[in-house]
Amino acid sequence: NVPAEETREDSLLYDYIIQVGPAAYETIAFIYPGAEGFTETIQENINKYNPAENLPILKDN
């Protein structure tokens, strides 16, 4: 789980952000349709630039 359970429990804002975040995103995507692909773009970049996956020892070369 990300963030770690201990971090979530210690956070003052996590319970609020986890509820408000998706609604805020949906509102922005409604107002600015170009934001709809934001999640996919972030996920693609995370996958592309994930340091753990880009270690030479893990490459199939």
Stockholm file with secondary structure:
# STOCKHOLM 1.0

chainA/1-61         NVPAEETREDSLLYDYIIQVGPAAYETIAFIYPGAEGFTETIQENINKYNPAENLPILKDN
#=GR chainA/1-61 SS CCSCHHHHHHCSSHHHHHHHHHHHHHHHHHHCGGGGGHHHHHHHHHHHTCTTTTCGGGSCC
#=GC SS_cons        CCSCHHHHHHCSSHHHHHHHHHHHHHHHHHHCGGGGGHHHHHHHHHHHTCTTTTCGGGSCC
//
